Amino acid sequence: HILVRHEQGAGHAAEGYARSSGKPGVVLVTSGPGATNVVTALTDAYMDSIPLVCISGQVPTHLIGTDAFQECDTTGITRPCTKHNWLVKDINDLQKVMHKAFEVATTGRPGPVLVDIPKDIQFQKIKYLPFKKNKKLNGGSHNYFNNKDIEKLVDMMKKSKKPIFYTGGGVINSGPKASELLRELVRSTGFPITSTLQGLGSYPGDDNQFLGMLGMHGTYEANNAMHDCDLMINIGARFDDRITGKLDEFSPSSQKVHIDIDPSSINKNVKVDLPLVGDVKKVISSIIKQINREKPSFTKSNKQNISKWWHQINKWREKKSLNYINSDSSIKPQYAVQRLYELTKNKDTYITTEVGQHQMWAAQHYKFNKPNRWMTSGGLGTMGYGLPAAVGVQIAHPNKLVIDIAGEASVLMTLQEMSTAVQYNLPIKIFILNNEYMGMVR
């Protein structure tokens, strides 16, 4: 048990632990303000699909609803920002609920859950029974794609002249094997690939087929390629507004394929031509098998089809959209991040960030070649995420180099967690880009 200084910090530390280890993070909070303080971290985990189990205390059952000391409607408050939550009113339900909580947090599209346990229930005892895992719930029901879908997709890929892979955090959530399979798929097709903020690291950032991050803060070549493509293959991303901009002007001439484990994400923001609901790992594996069946005709038609496309992409690349003019009088933030990358790239480094300009500079100029090395708050954009997240990452990987790239405004939001790092001898590094402004707001 790690004693943090604030419940928001506890939640972000658990997120950092989860995101970097692939295991669920666990956070314990007290009733009332403890539960309300952790809401920010729960919402953050909900938006970025990070598995957390939050266990909260509650006033005794006979006092619920009486406005007792430190009482709040925890399940009511957290309903919109968790995958599921429970109020345990009977000790006989507790172990079933706890097992279910971990199962819900980690299966399908991961996310946070909360178990609220009243004080009188905490003092009762019960015999523990071994848990039988429900195989059906554990991923079996999440695969709706079939061989016909895969054949159709490979056929679309064969005919395409301007294809692109658009990848997101779902690839990382599917586990390290998914990233390996993604690399195999991209290399065997020769297609360009771009990534969202949360997908960075699932494909090597320094590879020639990688066009950099896309979207509002993405590269010129990635955004142009997304706009002009004729086949967009979305793997584990959610067509977020930072990517699409105006929906009616988003990649108007392309056929769109969406691979996602969460059926509710399909056609939510962007209507797609071919949905494949399933675990990214399983879907990519099936695509590779189908491509291998159709070799060498697949490879031959592909190379001829997309040579002009690569010629166009390389023209866009010549713009060098992330370039900047260096200065003799001050350290440019982009230069600082590039130097940090050069000095740490051979050390298997874990990077967390706060939220703001420094976060985008880190995403643009730090190249990630492995999954689970990049921890950042995407969907919610929580200032103060990086320092406690670094604490969680360092606990998960005690012998690794962990760096929080921060801005001087964001780092103040959860600065109390520096005390946690000191108490537990956690050698996290905090790399502050101080421009004396809330830069993004300005």
Helices and strands as residue ranges (DSSP letters): H 7-21, E 25-29, H 33-37, H 39-47, E 52-58, G 61-63, H 74-78, G 79-81, E 84-87, H 91-106, E 112-118, H 119-122, G 140-142, H 147-159, E 163-167, H 169-173, H 176-189, E 193-195, E 210-213, H 220-228, E 231-235, H 241-244, G 247-249, E 255-260, G 263-265, E 274-277, H 280-294, H 297-317, H 333-344, E 350-353, H 357-365, E 374-375, H 386-396, E 402-407, G 410-414, H 417-423, E 429-433
